Amino acid sequence: MCSIFQDAPLREVIDEFNRYNRQQLVIRDVSLYYYHISGTFPSADPSRMLELLRQRFDVTTQRDGDQIDITRTPM
């Protein structure tokens, strides 16, 4: 199953992925809530979406147990 997003706020995208995955995505920088995402991603595997975030929005991801923290890359 894939999730399709068209100019969706990142917070909504994260909520959708968290519905389908045991490992939860957590936005640690509130400024990222309002970034918008478009694309088709596998619902059960957020790795492609996370890669897009790292490349396009210059974020850092860090796994911690059953969650993946998403923050802005420090300058």
MMTF fields as JSON, N, C-alpha, C and O atoms, coordinates in Angstrom:
{
  "mmtfVersion": "1.0.0",
  "mmtfProducer": "UNKNOWN",
  "numBonds": 299,
  "numAtoms": 300,
  "numGroups": 75,
  "numChains": 1,
  "numModels": 1,
  "chainsPerModel": [1],
  "groupsPerChain": [75],
  "chainIdList": ["A"],
  "bondAtomList": [4, 2, 8, 6, 12, 10, 16, 14, 20, 18, 24, 22, 28, 26, 32, 30, 36, 34, 40, 38, 44, 42, 48, 46, 52, 50, 56, 54, 60, 58, 64, 62, 68, 66, 72, 70, 76, 74, 80, 78, 84, 82, 88, 86, 92, 90, 96, 94, 100, 98, 104, 102, 108, 106, 112, 110, 116, 114, 120, 118, 124, 122, 128, 126, 132, 130, 136, 134, 140, 138, 144, 142, 148, 146, 152, 150, 156, 154, 160, 158, 164, 162, 168, 166, 172, 170, 176, 174, 180, 178, 184, 182, 188, 186, 192, 190, 196, 194, 200, 198, 204, 202, 208, 206, 212, 210, 216, 214, 220, 218, 224, 222, 228, 226, 232, 230, 236, 234, 240, 238, 244, 242, 248, 246, 252, 250, 256, 254, 260, 258, 264, 262, 268, 266, 272, 270, 276, 274, 280, 278, 284, 282, 288, 286, 292, 290, 296, 294],
  "bondOrderList": [1, 1, 1, 1, 1, 1, 1, 1, 1, 1, 1, 1, 1, 1, 1, 1, 1, 1, 1, 1, 1, 1, 1, 1, 1, 1, 1, 1, 1, 1, 1, 1, 1, 1, 1, 1, 1, 1, 1, 1, 1, 1, 1, 1, 1, 1, 1, 1, 1, 1, 1, 1, 1, 1, 1, 1, 1, 1, 1, 1, 1, 1, 1, 1, 1, 1, 1, 1, 1, 1, 1, 1, 1, 1],
  "groupList": [{"groupName": "MET", "atomNameList": ["N", "CA", "C", "O"], "elementList": ["N", "C", "C", "O"], "formalChargeList": [0, 0, 0, 0], "bondAtomList": [1, 0, 2, 1, 3, 2], "bondOrderList": [1, 1, 2], "singleLetterCode": "M", "chemCompType": "L-PEPTIDE LINKING"}, {"groupName": "CYS", "atomNameList": ["N", "CA", "C", "O"], "elementList": ["N", "C", "C", "O"], "formalChargeList": [0, 0, 0, 0], "bondAtomList": [1, 0, 2, 1, 3, 2], "bondOrderList": [1, 1, 2], "singleLetterCode": "C", "chemCompType": "L-PEPTIDE LINKING"}, {"groupName": "SER", "atomNameList": ["N", "CA", "C", "O"], "elementList": ["N", "C", "C", "O"], "formalChargeList": [0, 0, 0, 0], "bondAtomList": [1, 0, 2, 1, 3, 2], "bondOrderList": [1, 1, 2], "singleLetterCode": "S", "chemCompType": "L-PEPTIDE LINKING"}, {"groupName": "ILE", "atomNameList": ["N", "CA", "C", "O"], "elementList": ["N", "C", "C", "O"], "formalChargeList": [0, 0, 0, 0], "bondAtomList": [1, 0, 2, 1, 3, 2], "bondOrderList": [1, 1, 2], "singleLetterCode": "I", "chemCompType": "L-PEPTIDE LINKING"}, {"groupName": "PHE", "atomNameList": ["N", "CA", "C", "O"], "elementList": ["N", "C", "C", "O"], "formalChargeList": [0, 0, 0, 0], "bondAtomList": [1, 0, 2, 1, 3, 2], "bondOrderList": [1, 1, 2], "singleLetterCode": "F", "chemCompType": "L-PEPTIDE LINKING"}, {"groupName": "GLN", "atomNameList": ["N", "CA", "C", "O"], "elementList": ["N", "C", "C", "O"], "formalChargeList": [0, 0, 0, 0], "bondAtomList": [1, 0, 2, 1, 3, 2], "bondOrderList": [1, 1, 2], "singleLetterCode": "Q", "chemCompType": "L-PEPTIDE LINKING"}, {"groupName": "ASP", "atomNameList": ["N", "CA", "C", "O"], "elementList": ["N", "C", "C", "O"], "formalChargeList": [0, 0, 0, 0], "bondAtomList": [1, 0, 2, 1, 3, 2], "bondOrderList": [1, 1, 2], "singleLetterCode": "D", "chemCompType": "L-PEPTIDE LINKING"}, {"groupName": "ALA", "atomNameList": ["N", "CA", "C", "O"], "elementList": ["N", "C", "C", "O"], "formalChargeList": [0, 0, 0, 0], "bondAtomList": [1, 0, 2, 1, 3, 2], "bondOrderList": [1, 1, 2], "singleLetterCode": "A", "chemCompType": "L-PEPTIDE LINKING"}, {"groupName": "PRO", "atomNameList": ["N", "CA", "C", "O"], "elementList": ["N", "C", "C", "O"], "formalChargeList": [0, 0, 0, 0], "bondAtomList": [1, 0, 2, 1, 3, 2], "bondOrderList": [1, 1, 2], "singleLetterCode": "P", "chemCompType": "L-PEPTIDE LINKING"}, {"groupName": "LEU", "atomNameList": ["N", "CA", "C", "O"], "elementList": ["N", "C", "C", "O"], "formalChargeList": [0, 0, 0, 0], "bondAtomList": [1, 0, 2, 1, 3, 2], "bondOrderList": [1, 1, 2], "singleLetterCode": "L", "chemCompType": "L-PEPTIDE LINKING"}, {"groupName": "ARG", "atomNameList": ["N", "CA", "C", "O"], "elementList": ["N", "C", "C", "O"], "formalChargeList": [0, 0, 0, 0], "bondAtomList": [1, 0, 2, 1, 3, 2], "bondOrderList": [1, 1, 2], "singleLetterCode": "R", "chemCompType": "L-PEPTIDE LINKING"}, {"groupName": "GLU", "atomNameList": ["N", "CA", "C", "O"], "elementList": ["N", "C", "C", "O"], "formalChargeList": [0, 0, 0, 0], "bondAtomList": [1, 0, 2, 1, 3, 2], "bondOrderList": [1, 1, 2], "singleLetterCode": "E", "chemCompType": "L-PEPTIDE LINKING"}, {"groupName": "VAL", "atomNameList": ["N", "CA", "C", "O"], "elementList": ["N", "C", "C", "O"], "formalChargeList": [0, 0, 0, 0], "bondAtomList": [1, 0, 2, 1, 3, 2], "bondOrderList": [1, 1, 2], "singleLetterCode": "V", "chemCompType": "L-PEPTIDE LINKING"}, {"groupName": "ASN", "atomNameList": ["N", "CA", "C", "O"], "elementList": ["N", "C", "C", "O"], "formalChargeList": [0, 0, 0, 0], "bondAtomList": [1, 0, 2, 1, 3, 2], "bondOrderList": [1, 1, 2], "singleLetterCode": "N", "chemCompType": "L-PEPTIDE LINKING"}, {"groupName": "TYR", "atomNameList": ["N", "CA", "C", "O"], "elementList": ["N", "C", "C", "O"], "formalChargeList": [0, 0, 0, 0], "bondAtomList": [1, 0, 2, 1, 3, 2], "bondOrderList": [1, 1, 2], "singleLetterCode": "Y", "chemCompType": "L-PEPTIDE LINKING"}, {"groupName": "HIS", "atomNameList": ["N", "CA", "C", "O"], "elementList": ["N", "C", "C", "O"], "formalChargeList": [0, 0, 0, 0], "bondAtomList": [1, 0, 2, 1, 3, 2], "bondOrderList": [1, 1, 2], "singleLetterCode": "H", "chemCompType": "L-PEPTIDE LINKING"}, {"groupName": "GLY", "atomNameList": ["N", "CA", "C", "O"], "elementList": ["N", "C", "C", "O"], "formalChargeList": [0, 0, 0, 0], "bondAtomList": [1, 0, 2, 1, 3, 2], "bondOrderList": [1, 1, 2], "singleLetterCode": "G", "chemCompType": "PEPTIDE LINKING"}, {"groupName": "THR", "atomNameList": ["N", "CA", "C", "O"], "elementList": ["N", "C", "C", "O"], "formalChargeList": [0, 0, 0, 0], "bondAtomList": [1, 0, 2, 1, 3, 2], "bondOrderList": [1, 1, 2], "singleLetterCode": "T", "chemCompType": "L-PEPTIDE LINKING"}],
  "groupTypeList": [0, 1, 2, 3, 4, 5, 6, 7, 8, 9, 10, 11, 12, 3, 6, 11, 4, 13, 10, 14, 13, 10, 5, 5, 9, 12, 3, 10, 6, 12, 2, 9, 14, 14, 14, 15, 3, 2, 16, 17, 4, 8, 2, 7, 6, 8, 2, 10, 0, 9, 11, 9, 9, 10, 5, 10, 4, 6, 12, 17, 17, 5, 10, 6, 16, 6, 5, 3, 6, 3, 17, 10, 17, 8, 0],
  "groupIdList": [1, 2, 3, 4, 5, 6, 7, 8, 9, 10, 11, 12, 13, 14, 15, 16, 17, 18, 19, 20, 21, 22, 23, 24, 25, 26, 27, 28, 29, 30, 31, 32, 33, 34, 35, 36, 37, 38, 39, 40, 41, 42, 43, 44, 45, 46, 47, 48, 49, 50, 51, 52, 53, 54, 55, 56, 57, 58, 59, 60, 61, 62, 63, 64, 65, 66, 67, 68, 69, 70, 71, 72, 73, 74, 75],
  "secStructList": [7, 3, 3, 3, 3, 3, 3, 3, 3, 2, 2, 2, 2, 2, 2, 2, 2, 2, 2, 2, 7, 1, 1, 3, 3, 3, 3, 7, 7, 4, 4, 4, 4, 4, 7, 3, 3, 3, 3, 3, 3, 3, 6, 6, 7, 6, 2, 2, 2, 2, 2, 2, 2, 2, 2, 2, 1, 7, 3, 3, 3, 3, 3, 3, 6, 6, 3, 3, 3, 3, 3, 3, 7, 7, 7],
  "xCoordList": [0.835, 0.0, 0.886, 1.919, 0.483, 1.223, 0.362, -0.865, 1.03, 0.378, 0.732, 1.892, -0.282, -0.094, -0.345, -1.376, 0.606, 0.496, 0.646, 1.51, -0.198, -0.121, -0.089, -1.116, 1.104, 1.285, 0.733, 0.085, 0.998, 0.51, 1.511, 2.718, 1.024, 1.945, 2.664, 2.078, 3.923, 4.727, 4.086, 4.149, 3.479, 2.856, 1.758, 1.588, 1.021, -0.002, 0.636, 0.142, 1.727, 2.45, 2.971, 2.841, 3.557, 4.082, 2.957, 3.121, 1.825, 0.678, 0.242, -0.081, 0.231, -0.172, 0.817, 0.395, 2.112, 3.105, 3.011, 3.156, 2.771, 2.704, 1.502, 1.521, 0.478, -0.688, -0.314, -0.919, 0.663, 0.991, 2.282, 2.612, 3.007, 4.319, 4.474, 4.008, 5.135, 5.449, 6.488, 6.395, 7.469, 8.482, 7.875, 7.51, 7.775, 7.098, 8.069, 9.208, 7.59, 8.348, 7.967, 6.786, 8.96, 8.712, 9.427, 10.645, 8.675, 9.259, 9.721, 8.912, 11.01, 11.582, 11.778, 12.15, 11.535, 11.669, 10.338, 9.977, 9.604, 8.259, 8.235, 7.199, 9.352, 9.358, 9.159, 8.763, 9.425, 9.23, 7.759, 7.406, 6.903, 5.479, 4.843, 3.934, 5.313, 4.639, 5.316, 4.904, 6.339, 6.915, 5.889, 5.155, 5.837, 4.851, 5.537, 6.628, 4.857, 5.388, 4.42, 3.204, 4.968, 4.192, 4.939, 6.164, 4.2, 4.824, 4.043, 3.064, 4.487, 3.894, 4.958, 6.068, 4.602, 5.557, 4.926, 3.73, 5.715, 5.192, 4.777, 5.584, 3.558, 3.039, 3.79, 3.952, 4.242, 4.886, 6.398, 7.071, 6.932, 8.38, 8.651, 8.629, 8.905, 9.1, 10.482, 10.763, 11.35, 12.736, 12.822, 13.658, 11.985, 12.032, 11.611, 12.201, 10.591, 10.123, 11.192, 11.428, 11.838, 12.888, 14.083, 14.702, 14.408, 15.502, 15.163, 16.025, 13.929, 13.496, 13.658, 14.138, 13.266, 13.401, 14.865, 15.193, 15.74, 17.16, 17.727, 18.526, 17.33, 17.874, 17.237, 17.938, 15.941, 15.225, 15.156, 15.26, 14.98, 14.772, 15.938, 15.865, 16.998, 18.2, 17.894, 18.239, 17.241, 16.95, 17.876, 18.513, 17.928, 18.688, 17.71, 16.753, 17.939, 17.101, 17.99, 19.14, 17.417, 18.156, 17.203, 16.161, 17.58, 16.773, 17.053, 18.198, 15.976, 16.078, 14.999, 13.862, 15.362, 14.377, 13.304, 13.593, 12.055, 10.926, 10.499, 9.344, 11.422, 11.07, 12.247, 13.408, 11.896, 12.889, 12.64, 11.585, 13.627, 13.529, 13.95, 14.935, 13.188, 13.453, 13.723, 12.875, 14.911, 15.284, 15.924, 16.319, 16.024, 16.746, 18.228, 18.691, 18.967, 20.409, 21.025, 20.769, 21.842, 22.486, 23.425, 24.065, 23.502, 24.393, 25.765, 26.646],
  "yCoordList": [-1.172, 0.0, 1.244, 1.28, 2.239, 3.491, 4.641, 4.612, 5.637, 6.882, 7.937, 8.083, 8.673, 9.703, 11.06, 11.273, 11.971, 13.293, 14.352, 14.25, 15.361, 16.484, 17.763, 18.211, 18.344, 19.585, 19.468, 20.386, 18.331, 18.069, 18.569, 18.393, 19.193, 19.603, 18.376, 17.302, 18.558, 17.443, 16.781, 15.559, 17.552, 16.959, 15.955, 14.947, 16.211, 15.273, 14.035, 12.921, 14.232, 13.111, 12.185, 10.965, 12.765, 11.988, 11.22, 10.043, 11.868, 11.188, 9.976, 8.929, 10.115, 9.008, 7.843, 6.692, 8.119, 7.056, 6.382, 5.163, 7.156, 6.589, 5.667, 4.801, 5.837, 4.927, 3.514, 2.548, 3.378, 2.095, 1.455, 0.342, 2.12, 1.624, 1.561, 2.437, 0.511, 0.377, 1.417, 2.018, 1.621, 2.636, 3.992, 4.225, 4.87, 6.148, 7.255, 7.3, 8.147, 9.318, 10.474, 10.688, 11.218, 12.319, 13.564, 13.552, 14.637, 15.906, 16.639, 16.944, 16.92, 17.58, 19.08, 19.779, 19.574, 21.003, 21.478, 21.119, 22.283, 22.682, 23.469, 23.521, 24.083, 24.803, 23.852, 24.288, 22.567, 21.583, 21.216, 20.665, 21.509, 21.152, 21.701, 21.086, 22.844, 23.528, 23.332, 23.938, 22.503, 22.125, 21.262, 20.503, 21.377, 20.631, 19.568, 19.771, 18.429, 17.261, 16.837, 16.841, 16.477, 15.861, 14.616, 14.626, 13.552, 12.325, 11.102, 11.192, 9.958, 8.659, 7.843, 7.666, 7.345, 6.634, 5.36, 5.345, 4.282, 3.058, 3.345, 3.856, 3.031, 3.333, 2.614, 3.156, 1.413, 0.605, 0.816, 0.207, 1.673, 1.901, 3.381, 3.835, 4.137, 5.579, 5.969, 7.162, 5.019, 5.354, 6.285, 7.189, 6.09, 6.973, 8.395, 9.366, 8.504, 9.823, 10.515, 11.713, 9.762, 10.334, 10.774, 11.796, 10.02, 10.401, 11.707, 12.573, 11.852, 13.094, 14.263, 15.328, 14.074, 15.136, 15.527, 16.71, 14.52, 14.809, 15.591, 16.507, 15.245, 15.893, 17.258, 18.225, 17.333, 18.549, 19.595, 20.792, 19.146, 20.08, 20.126, 20.811, 19.413, 19.445, 19.118, 19.874, 17.979, 17.523, 16.374, 15.753, 16.119, 15.003, 14.038, 14.463, 12.738, 11.744, 10.882, 10.587, 10.491, 9.655, 8.638, 8.991, 7.372, 6.299, 6.198, 6.27, 6.03, 5.866, 4.88, 5.27, 3.601, 2.575, 2.467, 2.207, 2.668, 2.55, 3.883, 4.046, 4.839, 6.095, 6.629, 6.293, 7.463, 8.161, 9.644, 10.164, 10.327, 11.76, 12.51, 12.156, 13.552, 14.382, 15.796, 16.407, 16.322, 17.68, 18.388, 17.756, 19.696, 20.45, 20.246, 20.151, 20.178, 20.009, 21.292, 22.376, 21.175, 22.368, 23.002, 22.302, 24.315, 25.009, 25.149, 25.707],
  "zCoordList": [0.0, 0.0, 0.0, 0.669, -0.739, -0.829, -0.322, -0.412, 0.204, 0.606, -0.423, -0.809, -0.862, -1.871, -1.221, -0.583, -1.392, -0.79, -1.871, -2.742, -1.805, -2.733, -1.906, -1.395, -1.781, -1.035, 0.397, 0.899, 1.039, 2.394, 3.433, 3.261, 4.514, 5.583, 6.155, 6.288, 6.486, 6.986, 8.198, 8.331, 9.075, 10.261, 9.877, 10.563, 8.808, 8.333, 7.714, 7.889, 6.995, 6.391, 7.489, 7.39, 8.53, 9.655, 10.339, 10.663, 10.562, 11.187, 10.372, 10.935, 9.056, 8.185, 8.285, 8.4, 8.244, 8.373, 9.738, 9.839, 10.773, 12.117, 12.303, 13.178, 11.508, 11.562, 11.123, 11.587, 10.246, 9.635, 10.148, 9.74, 11.019, 11.423, 12.934, 13.663, 13.382, 14.8, 15.206, 16.277, 14.348, 14.606, 14.235, 13.082, 15.214, 15.038, 14.647, 15.111, 13.78, 13.367, 14.285, 14.557, 14.762, 15.692, 15.181, 15.002, 14.945, 14.523, 15.777, 16.654, 15.863, 17.037, 16.848, 17.791, 15.655, 15.366, 14.799, 13.678, 15.567, 15.151, 13.846, 13.183, 13.465, 12.191, 11.01, 9.929, 11.203, 10.135, 9.93, 8.887, 10.898, 10.791, 9.524, 8.965, 9.073, 7.974, 6.621, 5.632, 6.568, 5.279, 4.556, 5.189, 3.251, 2.469, 1.615, 1.081, 1.507, 0.81, -0.292, -0.1, -1.434, -2.518, -2.955, -3.077, -3.187, -3.664, -3.248, -2.507, -3.735, -3.42, -2.699, -3.199, -1.512, -0.676, -0.125, 0.166, 0.024, 0.64, 2.092, 2.869, 2.455, 3.792, 4.9, 5.993, 4.632, 5.666, 5.736, 6.568, 4.87, 4.86, 4.618, 3.474, 5.682, 5.522, 5.001, 4.887, 4.682, 4.319, 3.105, 3.094, 2.088, 0.905, 1.256, 0.781, 2.087, 2.497, 3.351, 3.197, 4.251, 5.082, 4.239, 4.533, 3.208, 2.314, 1.59, 1.445, 1.141, 0.505, 1.481, 1.094, 2.724, 3.716, 3.924, 4.017, 3.995, 4.194, 3.007, 3.198, 1.808, 0.618, 0.359, 0.06, 0.47, 0.071, 1.179, 0.914, 2.413, 3.514, 4.488, 5.508, 4.192, 5.012, 6.475, 7.383, 6.675, 8.031, 8.405, 7.553, 9.686, 10.221, 10.859, 11.507, 10.686, 11.337, 12.228, 11.902, 13.359, 14.294, 14.904, 15.457, 14.791, 15.378, 16.867, 17.312, 17.626, 19.069, 19.498, 19.766, 19.56, 19.917, 18.86, 17.692, 19.275, 18.361, 17.766, 17.372, 17.696, 17.054, 16.241, 16.474, 15.292, 14.478, 14.683, 14.318, 15.275, 15.509, 14.249, 13.601, 13.912, 12.733, 13.217, 13.867, 12.9, 13.295, 12.12, 11.14, 12.222, 11.2, 11.416, 12.552, 10.332, 10.405, 10.957, 10.433, 12.02, 12.564, 11.544, 10.758, 11.561, 10.621, 11.185, 10.532]
}
